[in-house]
Amino acid sequence: MRTVISTAFISLDGVVEGPGGEPGYRNSGWTFKDIEFVPDAYEIKGREQSEAAAMLLGRVSYQAFSPVWPDMADFAQYKTMPKYVVSTTLTEADLVSNWGETTILRTLDQVAALKETDGGPIIVHGSAALNHGLSDAGLIDRYHLLVFPVLLGAGKRLFSAADKDSQQLKLVEYQAYANGVQKNVLDVVR
């Protein structure tokens, strides 16, 4: 069985929307505003690329990343890895041709079937709505969170607001940095 890892830049109040400057969000670019850059805090991002065997994205994140990431040296290892996009509306014609093999999945059942295949970890970037569905369906195994010392109020949240039983997490790696960013790696306890 493959491990599904949700990775996110997240505000202290749980917002994941627009961390890198994506248009359309009031606080867009919040990971850079008034927060000193500390390279060590981002070590986990390089590790994710080297350890992941596939990437899983929702439609919105795919459409935001696919025009930019294929040509960025910072994301070179993602270019050749298989990508899966969960969408009920995307078609093959909507996929970019310069970002390697990409498969459209239509349901969370298809994600569950993918998880049952052989292969290494599957990394989920962005994709707030997809994260809600994956979490509610019990398909996320681990979280890689870089928690920023900022409160954003409104915005898309990483965690679902569904009324469900509590879910225990086990902290397996933690680091705090001089700029207030905290790395939290948490396994989902089953």
N, C-alpha and C positions, 0 to 999 in steps of 0.2 A: 504494500500500500504506500502511496506517495504522501508526503507531508505538504500541506498547504500552509504557506506563511504569508500573513498579511503584514505589510510594511508601510509605515506612515510617518510623516511629519505631523504632529498633533499639538494643538494648543492645550494648555492646562485644563480648559473647560471642554475639551473633546472635539474641537473643530478641526477639520482636515481640508477644508476648501481653500483653494488658491494659494498654497504655500510659496510657490515659485514665481508668482506674478501673473498668473493666468487671468485674462480679462473677464469682466463681468461680476466680480466679487468686490465688495466695498473695501475689505482689508487685504486685498491681493498683495502677495509678496511679503507676508508677515514674518517669514523665517529670516528675512534680511533686515527688516526695520528695527533699528535700535538694539540689535543683538550682534555682538562681536563674533566674527568668524573664527572658530577654533577647529582646525583641520581634524584633530583626533576624534571629534564628535561624529564625523562622517565616515570613519573607518568601516563601520558596519555596512555602508552602501556598497563599497568595493567587495566586501566579503559576500554580500548577497549575490552579486553578479557571478562570482567565481563558484559559489556553491549551488546556485539554482540550476535546474535542468530545463525549466519551462517558465513562461510568464502567462498569467491569467489577468485579463482586464475586462472592465465593463465598457460599454460602447462609448460613453462620454470621455473616459480616460484614453481609450484607444484613439479617438478622434483628436484629442489634444496632444498626445505623445507621438503618434505615427508620422506627422509631418516634420518633427523636430529630432527625435531621438536617433533615427537611423544614421544621421550624419554627425552625431556628437561623439567625440573621442571618449568622453566620460561614460558613455553607455555602449561602447564597442562590443562587449561580450553579449549584450542582449540582442545584437543584430542577427546573430546566427542561431540563437536558441528558438525552439518552437514557441509560438504565441497562440493563445486561445482567447477569443473575445466572446463574452456572453452578451448576446443581443437578439431581440426578436425582430429587429428592423434592418440591421445591416445586411448587405448582399455582398457577394464576391467582388462585384464591381466597385464597392466602397473601400476595399482593402488596398493599401499601398503596395507597390511591387518591389520596393527596395529595403524591406525589413525582414526578409526571411519568411519561412513557412508560417502561415497564419490560418487557423481553423476557427470557424464560427460555431459556437455552441448555442443552442436555443433555450436550454432549460438547466436548472440546477441538478436535475437527474443526470444530465450529460456530464456535468462537472463531477458529480459523485462517481460516475463510471470512469472518468478520466483518473480520478484519485485512486481507483482500484487497479490501474495499470502499473506495469513495471517502469521504473525510472526514478530520477532524483526529485528533489523538492520543487514545488511549483510556487513561484513568488507572485503576490498580488500587490500591484502598485496603485495608489489612488483609489478610484472605483468605490466611492462611498456607498452607493445603492447596492452594488454587488456585494460589498462587505456585509451589509445588513442581511442580505439573503443567505450568504454563506454561513454567517454566524448563527442565524436563526435555524438553519438546517443542520448545524453541527459539523460543518465541513472545514472549519479553520482549526489548525492544530497548534499554531504558534503565532505570536505577535512580535514584530520588531518595531518598537516605537521610539522615536526621538521626540521627547516631550519638551516643548518650548515654554519659557516662562512668560506667557502672555495670555490674557483673557480676551477673547474675540466676540463673545456674545453670540450673535446670529451666525449662521453658516452651516454647511453640511457637516454632520457628525460622523465619526467612524463607527460608533456603536449604535445599534438599533434601539428604538424606543419601545419595541414589542414587549408586551406583558408576558414574561416567561419565567421559568424557574431560574434560580441563580446559577451562575457558571463560575466555578473556581478556576483560578489561574495560579501557576507556580512560577515565581520569579527565578530564572535560571542564569541571568546575566544582568548586571547593573553597573552604570558608571555615571557620575555627575561631573560636569565640566565647568570651568571657571566662568563661562558665559551664562550659566544657569540651565543649559540644556541637559536633559537627563536621557540616557539610553536605558530602556527597559526591554528585556527579552523575556517573554512570558509564554510558557507552554499551557495549553488548555488541558485541564485535568478531566479525564474521562472515568 
